[in-house]
Amino acid sequence: MTIHTPSLDWLTDVTKFAVHRLPAYSDHKYYATLQEAERYADMAWRHSLNGSWKFNYATNPSSRPVEFHAPDFEYGGWSDIQVPGHIQTQGFGQMQYVNTMYPWDGHSDVRPPHIPEDHNPVGSYIKSFVLPEHMASDGQPVFISFQGVESAFYVWLNGQFVGYSEDSFTPSDFELTPFLQAGENKLAVEVYQRSTGAWLEDQDFWRFSGIFRDVYLYTIPSVHVRDLHAKAGLDASYTKGLLELELTLEKAVAAYAAVDVKDAAGQIVASLKADFTDGKASLSATLDQVQRWSAEKPYLYTLFIQIHEPDGTLVEVIPQKIGFRKFELINKVMHLNGKRIVFKGVNRHEFNARTGRAISREDMLWDIRTLKQNNMNAVRTSHYPNQTLWYELCDEYGVYVIDEMNLETHGSWQKLGAVEPSWNIPANLPEWQDIVMDRAISMLERDKNHASILIWSCGNESYAGEVLRNVANYFRATDPSRLVHYEGVFHNRTYDDTSDMESRMYAKPADIEQYLNDNPQKPYISCEYMHAMGNSVGGMHKYTELENKYELYQGGFIWDYIDQAVMKKDRYGREYLAIGGDFDDRATDYGFCTDGIVYADRKVSPKMQEVKFLYQNLKLIPDRGGVTIRNENLFEGTDDYELVYSLLHEGHEIARNVIHMDVAAQTEAYIPLTLVDTAGVDAPGEYVIHTSLVLKEATLWAEAGYEVAFGQHIFTVEDTRPQTVPAGSIRVVHGDVNIGVHGADFSIMFSKGAGSLTSLRYAGREMIAIPPAPLFWRATTDNDRGVALGFEAGGWFAASLTRRCVGIEVTEEQTDHVTVTFRYTLSIHADVQVAVAYTVFADGSLKVKSTYEGVSGLPNLPIFALSFKVPADYRHLDWYAMGPDENYIDRAFGARLGVFHNEAADNVSGYAVPQESGNRTGVRRVDITDDSQRGIRITAPATAPVECNISPYTAFELESAYHQYELPNVYYTVVTVAGKQMGVGGDDSWGAPVHEEYQIPADQKLEFEFTVQRV
């Protein structure tokens, strides 16, 4: 039925979500000639309308320009806006971030399908265009495609109503032919932020609106394949390719299809031919010994589908890439091409810090390369279908995809974490079935030909019910080559059959093991785990260790890939990455949008170091005689890599070699190494055998020589020589207030009044700007705040600031050394005792020993450390420690022992909310120097290394800042040496504690030592 008069009632009518919109179809390209198709050239039959449009913003429908679509409406004074792009990122309306609640919560008391009337922003767009000559002259129909508009929109052309659509993340196509005129045409689009669709789009993201994906006109040839379905499977032996091709014409006419199947080298490996009957054609073939598609080797064939008129005239050529693969359940285990698969995945929002979800090809290329470089093999399109290009890249680069339909109704059933589905949608409400099913159909029909997609997902966090069960059954009936995922049935097992797998969010390792040990009926994945908010991803190894322990554990998807922080300027005009609330948006969920292992400006965060290591398919386990290479790939050996191995003494390389080897998939081999024998390890000290696998040749995603995996073996050769005290003499001065220790070219002062070391002067240079003090507090991380560490352990915050020196002792006063000990009591408990002993030697070196005597009944310590300040000029750091990126006791698997360099400022990681960052474990040595390379060196024995955080800021300055720009100007380098700091955790960010073995009980004795000397 043709509708000529649109209605605003559609915005709240669940039955009106597509008026005059074309049925969904495959995302293939088509050309007039084979030569164009082979080049994958820009489509001549497509004309982009991207660019500058005229624009008007209204806060609600009643204030919009109602007749703006009329041909004679004057809009010359309107603003300009870029398409694709969001309304809010271009200076109109209100930026707002919320997670689970609906954005109007607290403003409008509405329930679905009703929407706020006083605040429903309307964007009125106008674009004038002249139809290109080649599209106007051939008499063929003309269509328009909107690839993404949020959340509902009406379309007019030359004053006549064209159509209406909802579903922000799949294409909406309309025919324009009846409304076109010669010369200039006026296209008018009216976009609404709130609609019934908005009730279904309560994802954890910024609430944008507008035309944020491509818009283009297109026409078609006289015979056109509107839809194709290419099924590229494997036989039972996983060696023969089974090709089935279904073609559907725009209109039923006499024609035939000739199809050439070409391999990656361009050789024809099969040819097919079939006539169309009633507008449809089916073709099939069996190909012997095909190259199979997988993330490890994403081999693609190309179908060149050539459409001919009966007389043989070539009308259309479609290049369609396919990958032969078979995804299936075998004995309750997910298999790809006959092998058990493990997803080493991440959830990914489409996001750019400047343009929001209007991301570019360059953004996507950066993302796909970053995934591959860091050993991620899978992505979940959280929580909506992505741009078509993303799936093409996943096909080409090799990334497994859970393709998730555009659905989340989180705020309708979970409030403040409590499950309360009294008004949940879609639930079992039949009136919501069609609008939800439409989203499933739109996704499947567009994306069905992508080899990378293994699983269809029924959306995210929408509870459970008959509506979603019907969606799952649609997926299975329409496309049995893939499995179906849905996590929400965890909350209502009545609908457990909605999902083919047990999927959970933020389940603890113990909970996962409980499921896997209790007669599981489905394979398990964590569709979200390792909540990477701020300084996080601690304890990830507890999940990856399940991969080889349980056959039915099949991996997970980190939450999430990229911080959703938005570039903004502070009051002084300096750019910073803004979070929820920074735009005066209320309601908001503040910094909960920064959960990425990549920062919003597309810089890799230090968390990636751990992810890359724990996601390695290739495990290297060296010892003094060689290295075990365990190849956990499903299909590919190690022939594409070189084994680079080296021997280091105290961090300095003394030997290196490269060999070629090939360890077959699913096997392991021990490769003897001769470095230790040939280079010799006679000198006492610490040795590291470092092994790595690097690319022999450049790939799409990395240059030759790029390291994909590493492993280390550390051993020591004991120094059997007797330990001696540095030669020389010192002079100790006992003043009324100060104790001075003086030697050749150095002077060290201890103050009875300050209760600490107050001066460390080498060659006239003063190194102590602020005296050392015991430290028991770290700047709380997002995870710390989520578990209320400040409430539970805030006494340690006060204890760090309110110690009292209760004793000073001078002992071992000899001609060549002396020890000064300070004893402290703390406000947290009268029985807690802390001592810091400083032993000065004749060469000016200072050995520091800090001791804590524990007391039961106190909260665990965040850290036990000694912190002091040196002048800010001493900012260059040279480390021999675990690195190169920051690491913690529960996030150190990806760190390697070595020598590396950075600046103190580098240790303030780019977390949107300032917090603890920049720590290094396993510190044997760190030099802190100025531009003239003079300063101090901190050392600890390899058998008892310390942790260090060297930064421009104290824990308390970081604690007090809510944004990076709130941090003070830099006046010092803050040196914090710790015996131990608790882990950072990451099971979730709203209550999961750091795992017990990575905490610091307060009832134990703790001590650590380090030495300070001049550089």
TAQUIMO-V950009 format. One record per residue. N is the residue number from 1. RES is the residue in three letters. D_LAST is the distance of its C-alpha to the last C-alpha in Angstrom with 2 decimals. Layout:
{{N RES D_LAST} {N RES D_LAST}}
This chain:
{{1 MET 84.72} {2 THR 83.72} {3 ILE 82.44} {4 HIS 82.76} {5 THR 81.65} {6 PRO 78.25} {7 SER 77.75} {8 LEU 74.91} {9 ASP 76.28} {10 TRP 74.56} {11 LEU 71.21} {12 THR 72.34} {13 ASP 74.67} {14 VAL 73.15} {15 THR 75.85} {16 LYS 74.88} {17 PHE 71.61} {18 ALA 72.82} {19 VAL 75.69} {20 HIS 76.67} {21 ARG 73.33} {22 LEU 73.62} {23 PRO 73.08} {24 ALA 69.63} {25 TYR 69.24} {26 SER 66.76} {27 ASP 63.96} {28 HIS 64.99} {29 LYS 65.23} {30 TYR 68.36} {31 TYR 69.37} {32 ALA 72.50} {33 THR 71.60} {34 LEU 69.92} {35 GLN 67.74} {36 GLU 66.25} {37 ALA 65.77} {38 GLU 63.94} {39 ARG 61.48} {40 TYR 61.00} {41 ALA 61.62} {42 ASP 61.86} {43 MET 65.18} {44 ALA 67.93} {45 TRP 69.83} {46 ARG 67.07} {47 HIS 66.34} {48 SER 63.29} {49 LEU 63.76} {50 ASN 60.05} {51 GLY 58.91} {52 SER 59.99} {53 TRP 62.74} {54 LYS 64.45} {55 PHE 63.62} {56 ASN 64.77} {57 TYR 63.16} {58 ALA 65.22} {59 THR 64.14} {60 ASN 67.22} {61 PRO 70.30} {62 SER 72.58} {63 SER 70.58} {64 ARG 70.25} {65 PRO 72.35} {66 VAL 74.97} {67 GLU 76.75} {68 PHE 73.74} {69 HIS 74.82} {70 ALA 78.15} {71 PRO 78.63} {72 ASP 79.34} {73 PHE 76.53} {74 GLU 74.57} {75 TYR 70.80} {76 GLY 69.67} {77 GLY 67.73} {78 TRP 65.72} {79 SER 61.97} {80 ASP 60.33} {81 ILE 58.36} {82 GLN 56.67} {83 VAL 58.03} {84 PRO 56.41} {85 GLY 54.51} {86 HIS 54.68} {87 ILE 56.50} {88 GLN 53.78} {89 THR 50.84} {90 GLN 52.84} {91 GLY 53.34} {92 PHE 56.48} {93 GLY 57.05} {94 GLN 54.68} {95 MET 51.52} {96 GLN 51.53} {97 TYR 49.61} {98 VAL 51.18} {99 ASN 50.79} {100 THR 53.87} {101 MET 56.14} {102 TYR 58.39} {103 PRO 57.18} {104 TRP 60.23} {105 ASP 59.72} {106 GLY 60.53} {107 HIS 62.16} {108 SER 65.16} {109 ASP 67.05} {110 VAL 68.15} {111 ARG 68.67} {112 PRO 69.04} {113 PRO 70.51} {114 HIS 70.66} {115 ILE 67.91} {116 PRO 66.99} {117 GLU 69.40} {118 ASP 67.78} {119 HIS 64.41} {120 ASN 64.81} {121 PRO 63.10} {122 VAL 65.13} {123 GLY 63.84} {124 SER 66.64} {125 TYR 65.79} {126 ILE 67.93} {127 LYS 67.54} {128 SER 70.10} {129 PHE 70.48} {130 VAL 72.93} {131 LEU 73.50} {132 PRO 72.43} {133 GLU 75.47} {134 HIS 74.95} {135 MET 74.82} {136 ALA 77.84} {137 SER 80.14} {138 ASP 80.45} {139 GLY 82.11} {140 GLN 79.74} {141 PRO 78.46} {142 VAL 75.29} {143 PHE 72.83} {144 ILE 69.74} {145 SER 66.76} {146 PHE 64.32} {147 GLN 61.42} {148 GLY 60.08} {149 VAL 61.34} {150 GLU 60.38} {151 SER 62.46} {152 ALA 66.08} {153 PHE 67.71} {154 TYR 71.06} {155 VAL 71.85} {156 TRP 74.56} {157 LEU 75.52} {158 ASN 77.79} {159 GLY 78.72} {160 GLN 79.73} {161 PHE 78.03} {162 VAL 76.28} {163 GLY 74.62} {164 TYR 72.26} {165 SER 69.44} {166 GLU 66.89} {167 ASP 63.96} {168 SER 60.87} {169 PHE 59.25} {170 THR 62.04} {171 PRO 64.09} {172 SER 67.23} {173 ASP 69.71} {174 PHE 72.94} {175 GLU 75.70} {176 LEU 76.21} {177 THR 79.19} {178 PRO 81.92} {179 PHE 80.04} {180 LEU 78.93} {181 GLN 80.60} {182 ALA 80.67} {183 GLY 78.10} {184 GLU 75.59} {185 ASN 75.04} {186 LYS 73.55} {187 LEU 71.39} {188 ALA 70.75} {189 VAL 68.49} {190 GLU 68.25} {191 VAL 65.27} {192 TYR 65.17} {193 GLN 62.09} {194 ARG 64.19} {195 SER 66.82} {196 THR 67.86} {197 GLY 65.14} {198 ALA 62.54} {199 TRP 63.60} {200 LEU 62.64} {201 GLU 59.28} {202 ASP 57.31} {203 GLN 54.15} {204 ASP 50.65} {205 PHE 49.91} {206 TRP 50.27} {207 ARG 53.96} {208 PHE 54.74} {209 SER 58.05} {210 GLY 59.40} {211 ILE 59.86} {212 PHE 56.43} {213 ARG 57.25} {214 ASP 59.17} {215 VAL 62.75} {216 TYR 65.01} {217 LEU 68.65} {218 TYR 70.01} {219 THR 73.29} {220 ILE 74.60} {221 PRO 76.87} {222 SER 80.48} {223 VAL 79.55} {224 HIS 76.24} {225 VAL 74.44} {226 ARG 73.35} {227 ASP 71.76} {228 LEU 70.68} {229 HIS 69.47} {230 ALA 67.92} {231 LYS 67.54} {232 ALA 65.60} {233 GLY 65.71} {234 LEU 65.80} {235 ASP 68.49} {236 ALA 68.28} {237 SER 66.64} {238 TYR 63.93} {239 THR 64.73} {240 LYS 67.45} {241 GLY 66.92} {242 LEU 69.46} {243 LEU 69.84} {244 GLU 71.98} {245 LEU 72.29} {246 GLU 74.21} {247 LEU 74.97} {248 THR 76.62} {249 LEU 78.11} {250 GLU 78.16} {251 LYS 81.93} {252 ALA 84.21} {253 VAL 85.45} {254 ALA 86.42} {255 ALA 83.41} {256 TYR 81.58} {257 ALA 77.98} {258 ALA 76.68} {259 VAL 73.22} {260 ASP 71.05} {261 VAL 68.17} {262 LYS 65.44} {263 ASP 62.42} {264 ALA 58.93} {265 ALA 59.96} {266 GLY 62.92} {267 GLN 65.56} {268 ILE 68.53} {269 VAL 68.71} {270 ALA 71.57} {271 SER 74.11} {272 LEU 76.08} {273 LYS 78.96} {274 ALA 80.91} {275 ASP 83.33} {276 PHE 82.83} {277 THR 85.35} {278 ASP 85.59} {279 GLY 82.30} {280 LYS 80.40} {281 ALA 79.44} {282 SER 77.90} {283 LEU 76.45} {284 SER 74.94} {285 ALA 73.78} {286 THR 72.24} {287 LEU 69.61} {288 ASP 68.95} {289 GLN 65.42} {290 VAL 63.52} {291 GLN 59.77} {292 ARG 58.73} {293 TRP 56.49} {294 SER 53.45} {295 ALA 49.98} {296 GLU 48.75} {297 LYS 51.13} {298 PRO 52.76} {299 TYR 55.64} {300 LEU 58.05} {301 TYR 61.57} {302 THR 63.34} {303 LEU 66.89} {304 PHE 68.67} {305 ILE 71.51} {306 GLN 74.18} {307 ILE 76.96} {308 HIS 80.28} {309 GLU 83.55} {310 PRO 86.54} {311 ASP 87.28} {312 GLY 83.84} {313 THR 82.29} {314 LEU 78.54} {315 VAL 77.71} {316 GLU 74.23} {317 VAL 71.28} {318 ILE 68.70} {319 PRO 65.51} {320 GLN 64.39} {321 LYS 61.40} {322 ILE 61.82} {323 GLY 59.91} {324 PHE 61.87} {325 ARG 60.62} {326 LYS 62.07} {327 PHE 60.66} {328 GLU 62.52} {329 LEU 62.65} {330 ILE 63.43} {331 ASN 64.00} {332 LYS 62.22} {333 VAL 59.10} {334 MET 58.12} {335 HIS 58.17} {336 LEU 57.42} {337 ASN 59.37} {338 GLY 60.11} {339 LYS 56.57} {340 ARG 55.11} {341 ILE 52.75} {342 VAL 49.62} {343 PHE 48.54} {344 LYS 44.80} {345 GLY 45.42} {346 VAL 44.48} {347 ASN 46.61} {348 ARG 46.44} {349 HIS 47.71} {350 GLU 48.45} {351 PHE 46.10} {352 ASN 44.43} {353 ALA 42.54} {354 ARG 44.72} {355 THR 48.01} {356 GLY 48.28} {357 ARG 50.35} {358 ALA 51.47} {359 ILE 49.00} {360 SER 49.00} {361 ARG 49.22} {362 GLU 45.63} {363 ASP 44.55} {364 MET 46.47} {365 LEU 45.12} {366 TRP 41.53} {367 ASP 42.49} {368 ILE 44.28} {369 ARG 41.48} {370 THR 38.95} {371 LEU 41.25} {372 LYS 41.61} {373 GLN 37.96} {374 ASN 37.14} {375 ASN 39.96} {376 MET 42.30} {377 ASN 45.87} {378 ALA 47.89} {379 VAL 48.28} {380 ARG 50.61} {381 THR 51.90} {382 SER 51.41} {383 HIS 53.95} {384 TYR 56.12} {385 PRO 56.98} {386 ASN 54.48} {387 GLN 55.28} {388 THR 57.09} {389 LEU 54.34} {390 TRP 51.98} {391 TYR 54.43} {392 GLU 54.84} {393 LEU 51.10} {394 CYS 51.06} {395 ASP 53.95} {396 GLU 52.24} {397 TYR 48.64} {398 GLY 49.67} {399 VAL 49.12} {400 TYR 51.53} {401 VAL 52.93} {402 ILE 54.47} {403 ASP 56.50} {404 GLU 57.09} {405 MET 60.00} {406 ASN 59.59} {407 LEU 60.33} {408 GLU 58.66} {409 THR 60.56} {410 HIS 57.90} {411 GLY 58.97} {412 SER 62.54} {413 TRP 61.88} {414 GLN 58.52} {415 LYS 57.74} {416 LEU 54.54} {417 GLY 54.08} {418 ALA 57.58} {419 VAL 60.06} {420 GLU 63.08} {421 PRO 65.11} {422 SER 68.17} {423 TRP 68.17} {424 ASN 66.17} {425 ILE 66.89} {426 PRO 67.97} {427 ALA 68.78} {428 ASN 72.44} {429 LEU 73.67} {430 PRO 75.89} {431 GLU 75.68} {432 TRP 71.96} {433 GLN 72.55} {434 ASP 73.24} {435 ILE 70.43} {436 VAL 67.92} {437 MET 69.52} {438 ASP 69.43} {439 ARG 65.64} {440 ALA 65.65} {441 ILE 68.17} {442 SER 66.31} {443 MET 63.10} {444 LEU 64.76} {445 GLU 67.07} {446 ARG 64.36} {447 ASP 61.73} {448 LYS 63.91} {449 ASN 63.27} {450 HIS 59.52} {451 ALA 58.52} {452 SER 55.22} {453 ILE 57.02} {454 LEU 57.71} {455 ILE 58.45} {456 TRP 60.27} {457 SER 59.14} {458 CYS 61.60} {459 GLY 59.09} {460 ASN 56.75} {461 GLU 57.16} {462 SER 60.84} {463 TYR 62.04} {464 ALA 64.94} {465 GLY 68.60} {466 GLU 71.43} {467 VAL 70.31} {468 LEU 67.07} {469 ARG 68.87} {470 ASN 71.21} {471 VAL 68.30} {472 ALA 66.90} {473 ASN 70.34} {474 TYR 70.63} {475 PHE 67.40} {476 ARG 68.72} {477 ALA 72.16} {478 THR 71.02} {479 ASP 68.14} {480 PRO 68.29} {481 SER 65.59} {482 ARG 62.86} {483 LEU 62.10} {484 VAL 62.05} {485 HIS 59.29} {486 TYR 59.49} {487 GLU 57.35} {488 GLY 59.50} {489 VAL 62.04} {490 PHE 59.56} {491 HIS 60.95} {492 ASN 64.59} {493 ARG 65.57} {494 THR 69.09} {495 TYR 67.80} {496 ASP 65.58} {497 ASP 67.30} {498 THR 65.79} {499 SER 62.67} {500 ASP 62.61} {501 MET 59.31} {502 GLU 57.87} {503 SER 55.30} {504 ARG 53.26} {505 MET 50.58} {506 TYR 47.59} {507 ALA 49.20} {508 LYS 46.87} {509 PRO 46.34} {510 ALA 48.62} {511 ASP 51.33} {512 ILE 51.17} {513 GLU 51.53} {514 GLN 54.44} {515 TYR 56.21} {516 LEU 55.57} {517 ASN 56.86} {518 ASP 59.99} {519 ASN 62.20} {520 PRO 60.75} {521 GLN 63.25} {522 LYS 60.91} {523 PRO 57.58} {524 TYR 54.64} {525 ILE 52.11} {526 SER 49.86} {527 CYS 50.75} {528 GLU 47.88} {529 TYR 44.99} {530 MET 41.27} {531 HIS 41.53} {532 ALA 38.39} {533 MET 38.32} {534 GLY 34.88} {535 ASN 32.21} {536 SER 34.55} {537 VAL 35.68} {538 GLY 34.52} {539 GLY 36.81} {540 MET 38.20} {541 HIS 38.20} {542 LYS 41.00} {543 TYR 43.22} {544 THR 42.37} {545 GLU 42.87} {546 LEU 46.50} {547 GLU 47.14} {548 ASN 47.88} {549 LYS 49.23} {550 TYR 52.16} {551 GLU 54.28} {552 LEU 55.37} {553 TYR 51.87} {554 GLN 51.37} {555 GLY 48.17} {556 GLY 47.40} {557 PHE 46.28} {558 ILE 43.11} {559 TRP 43.72} {560 ASP 42.81} {561 TYR 41.55} {562 ILE 40.72} {563 ASP 40.05} {564 GLN 43.09} {565 ALA 41.35} {566 VAL 42.90} {567 MET 41.33} {568 LYS 42.20} {569 LYS 41.18} {570 ASP 40.12} {571 ARG 41.81} {572 TYR 39.51} {573 GLY 40.31} {574 ARG 37.11} {575 GLU 37.72} {576 TYR 36.78} {577 LEU 38.10} {578 ALA 40.87} {579 ILE 42.38} {580 GLY 45.73} {581 GLY 46.72} {582 ASP 44.77} {583 PHE 48.04} {584 ASP 49.97} {585 ASP 51.43} {586 ARG 53.23} {587 ALA 53.78} {588 THR 50.34} {589 ASP 47.99} {590 TYR 44.84} {591 GLY 41.71} {592 PHE 43.57} {593 CYS 43.70} {594 THR 40.02} {595 ASP 40.21} {596 GLY 38.90} {597 ILE 36.44} {598 VAL 36.34} {599 TYR 35.72} {600 ALA 38.74} {601 ASP 37.32} {602 ARG 37.19} {603 LYS 33.50} {604 VAL 32.74} {605 SER 31.35} {606 PRO 28.79} {607 LYS 31.84} {608 MET 33.04} {609 GLN 30.48} {610 GLU 32.42} {611 VAL 35.78} {612 LYS 35.25} {613 PHE 34.34} {614 LEU 37.08} {615 TYR 39.64} {616 GLN 39.06} {617 ASN 42.41} {618 LEU 40.75} {619 LYS 38.92} {620 LEU 36.60} {621 ILE 36.17} {622 PRO 34.40} {623 ASP 34.30} {624 ARG 33.37} {625 GLY 36.63} {626 GLY 37.09} {627 VAL 37.32} {628 THR 40.13} {629 ILE 40.99} {630 ARG 43.13} {631 ASN 44.90} {632 GLU 46.16} {633 ASN 47.57} {634 LEU 51.28} {635 PHE 52.36} {636 GLU 49.76} {637 GLY 48.10} {638 THR 44.69} {639 ASP 46.05} {640 ASP 44.42} {641 TYR 40.93} {642 GLU 38.77} {643 LEU 36.83} {644 VAL 33.30} {645 TYR 31.42} {646 SER 28.18} {647 LEU 26.32} {648 LEU 22.59} {649 HIS 20.46} {650 GLU 17.36} {651 GLY 17.81} {652 HIS 18.36} {653 GLU 21.98} {654 ILE 23.77} {655 ALA 27.33} {656 ARG 29.34} {657 ASN 33.04} {658 VAL 35.62} {659 ILE 39.07} {660 HIS 42.08} {661 MET 43.94} {662 ASP 46.46} {663 VAL 46.68} {664 ALA 49.76} {665 ALA 49.78} {666 GLN 50.21} {667 THR 49.19} {668 GLU 46.18} {669 ALA 45.25} {670 TYR 42.90} {671 ILE 41.22} {672 PRO 40.01} {673 LEU 36.63} {674 THR 35.86} {675 LEU 32.13} {676 VAL 31.36} {677 ASP 34.06} {678 THR 33.38} {679 ALA 29.57} {680 GLY 29.34} {681 VAL 27.17} {682 ASP 26.96} {683 ALA 23.26} {684 PRO 22.41} {685 GLY 20.47} {686 GLU 21.30} {687 TYR 23.45} {688 VAL 24.82} {689 ILE 28.09} {690 HIS 28.17} {691 THR 31.63} {692 SER 32.85} {693 LEU 36.11} {694 VAL 36.07} {695 LEU 39.02} {696 LYS 40.70} {697 GLU 42.22} {698 ALA 41.88} {699 THR 43.87} {700 LEU 45.08} {701 TRP 42.05} {702 ALA 39.10} {703 GLU 38.13} {704 ALA 38.22} {705 GLY 35.12} {706 TYR 34.67} {707 GLU 33.55} {708 VAL 36.15} {709 ALA 35.09} {710 PHE 32.37} {711 GLY 31.89} {712 GLN 29.28} {713 HIS 29.55} {714 ILE 26.67} {715 PHE 26.96} {716 THR 25.05} {717 VAL 25.67} {718 GLU 25.43} {719 ASP 23.56} {720 THR 26.48} {721 ARG 24.72} {722 PRO 24.79} {723 GLN 21.77} {724 THR 20.65} {725 VAL 18.95} {726 PRO 16.14} {727 ALA 18.12} {728 GLY 18.48} {729 SER 20.03} {730 ILE 19.58} {731 ARG 21.99} {732 VAL 23.20} {733 VAL 25.18} {734 HIS 27.68} {735 GLY 28.70} {736 ASP 31.42} {737 VAL 29.14} {738 ASN 25.57} {739 ILE 24.00} {740 GLY 21.34} {741 VAL 19.07} {742 HIS 17.84} {743 GLY 16.21} {744 ALA 14.87} {745 ASP 12.92} {746 PHE 12.41} {747 SER 15.04} {748 ILE 15.73} {749 MET 19.02} {750 PHE 21.34} {751 SER 24.44} {752 LYS 27.79} {753 GLY 29.09} {754 ALA 26.52} {755 GLY 26.34} {756 SER 22.60} {757 LEU 19.17} {758 THR 19.15} {759 SER 16.30} {760 LEU 12.69} {761 ARG 11.95} {762 TYR 9.14} {763 ALA 10.74} {764 GLY 13.27} {765 ARG 11.40} {766 GLU 12.92} {767 MET 11.26} {768 ILE 14.54} {769 ALA 17.23} {770 ILE 19.62} {771 PRO 19.63} {772 PRO 19.41} {773 ALA 22.88} {774 PRO 24.56} {775 LEU 25.56} {776 PHE 28.67} {777 TRP 29.47} {778 ARG 28.44} {779 ALA 29.87} {780 THR 33.10} {781 THR 33.62} {782 ASP 37.03} {783 ASN 37.88} {784 ASP 36.89} {785 ARG 39.21} {786 GLY 41.89} {787 VAL 41.93} {788 ALA 41.84} {789 LEU 38.60} {790 GLY 38.54} {791 PHE 41.99} {792 GLU 41.48} {793 ALA 38.03} {794 GLY 37.60} {795 GLY 37.50} {796 TRP 33.88} {797 PHE 33.18} {798 ALA 34.70} {799 ALA 33.06} {800 SER 29.59} {801 LEU 30.65} {802 THR 32.97} {803 ARG 31.43} {804 ARG 32.53} {805 CYS 30.63} {806 VAL 33.31} {807 GLY 31.65} {808 ILE 28.90} {809 GLU 28.66} {810 VAL 26.85} {811 THR 27.19} {812 GLU 26.17} {813 GLU 25.62} {814 GLN 24.98} {815 THR 23.74} {816 ASP 20.52} {817 HIS 19.99} {818 VAL 21.59} {819 THR 22.13} {820 VAL 23.02} {821 THR 24.86} {822 PHE 26.17} {823 ARG 29.22} {824 TYR 30.47} {825 THR 33.78} {826 LEU 34.31} {827 SER 37.19} {828 ILE 37.94} {829 HIS 39.48} {830 ALA 39.95} {831 ASP 39.17} {832 VAL 35.75} {833 GLN 33.13} {834 VAL 29.35} {835 ALA 27.04} {836 VAL 23.31} {837 ALA 22.16} {838 TYR 18.92} {839 THR 18.36} {840 VAL 16.21} {841 PHE 15.54} {842 ALA 15.56} {843 ASP 12.00} {844 GLY 11.04} {845 SER 10.53} {846 LEU 12.92} {847 LYS 15.32} {848 VAL 17.30} {849 LYS 20.77} {850 SER 23.06} {851 THR 26.75} {852 TYR 29.70} {853 GLU 33.26} {854 GLY 35.50} {855 VAL 38.92} {856 SER 41.64} {857 GLY 43.31} {858 LEU 40.27} {859 PRO 39.20} {860 ASN 36.48} {861 LEU 32.92} {862 PRO 31.31} {863 ILE 27.83} {864 PHE 26.30} {865 ALA 22.81} {866 LEU 20.58} {867 SER 19.62} {868 PHE 17.76} {869 LYS 16.85} {870 VAL 13.98} {871 PRO 15.02} {872 ALA 16.23} {873 ASP 14.25} {874 TYR 11.29} {875 ARG 13.41} {876 HIS 12.11} {877 LEU 11.84} {878 ASP 11.31} {879 TRP 13.38} {880 TYR 14.84} {881 ALA 17.76} {882 MET 21.35} {883 GLY 21.92} {884 PRO 21.87} {885 ASP 23.94} {886 GLU 24.02} {887 ASN 25.67} {888 TYR 27.17} {889 ILE 28.77} {890 ASP 32.09} {891 ARG 30.82} {892 ALA 28.48} {893 PHE 30.96} {894 GLY 30.06} {895 ALA 26.30} {896 ARG 24.82} {897 LEU 21.90} {898 GLY 19.57} {899 VAL 16.52} {900 PHE 16.92} {901 HIS 15.53} {902 ASN 16.84} {903 GLU 16.61} {904 ALA 17.00} {905 ALA 20.53} {906 ASP 21.41} {907 ASN 21.43} {908 VAL 24.44} {909 SER 26.96} {910 GLY 30.17} {911 TYR 32.45} {912 ALA 35.18} {913 VAL 34.93} {914 PRO 31.38} {915 GLN 30.44} {916 GLU 27.83} {917 SER 25.95} {918 GLY 22.70} {919 ASN 22.15} {920 ARG 20.68} {921 THR 21.98} {922 GLY 20.84} {923 VAL 17.12} {924 ARG 15.43} {925 ARG 11.88} {926 VAL 10.55} {927 ASP 7.36} {928 ILE 8.27} {929 THR 7.52} {930 ASP 10.10} {931 ASP 12.25} {932 SER 10.34} {933 GLN 7.43} {934 ARG 5.23} {935 GLY 5.04} {936 ILE 5.06} {937 ARG 6.03} {938 ILE 9.76} {939 THR 11.81} {940 ALA 15.54} {941 PRO 17.98} {942 ALA 19.94} {943 THR 23.04} {944 ALA 22.11} {945 PRO 19.75} {946 VAL 19.39} {947 GLU 20.13} {948 CYS 17.91} {949 ASN 19.03} {950 ILE 16.71} {951 SER 19.10} {952 PRO 20.20} {953 TYR 22.93} {954 THR 23.84} {955 ALA 26.40} {956 PHE 28.95} {957 GLU 28.50} {958 LEU 28.98} {959 GLU 31.88} {960 SER 33.58} {961 ALA 33.56} {962 TYR 36.35} {963 HIS 35.28} {964 GLN 32.05} {965 TYR 33.24} {966 GLU 33.52} {967 LEU 29.79} {968 PRO 28.60} {969 ASN 26.68} {970 VAL 22.92} {971 TYR 21.30} {972 TYR 18.45} {973 THR 16.23} {974 VAL 17.71} {975 VAL 15.74} {976 THR 18.37} {977 VAL 17.85} {978 ALA 21.28} {979 GLY 23.09} {980 LYS 25.67} {981 GLN 27.00} {982 MET 30.60} {983 GLY 31.59} {984 VAL 32.76} {985 GLY 36.26} {986 GLY 38.56} {987 ASP 42.05} {988 ASP 43.08} {989 SER 41.87} {990 TRP 44.74} {991 GLY 44.79} {992 ALA 43.35} {993 PRO 40.78} {994 VAL 37.67} {995 HIS 38.94} {996 GLU 39.15} {997 GLU 36.77} {998 TYR 34.00} {999 GLN 34.62} {1000 ILE 33.31} {1001 PRO 36.29} {1002 ALA 36.02} {1003 ASP 37.97} {1004 GLN 35.44} {1005 LYS 32.68} {1006 LEU 29.17} {1007 GLU 25.90} {1008 PHE 22.38} {1009 GLU 19.22} {1010 PHE 15.50} {1011 THR 12.50} {1012 VAL 9.62} {1013 GLN 6.73} {1014 ARG 3.79} {1015 VAL 0.00}}
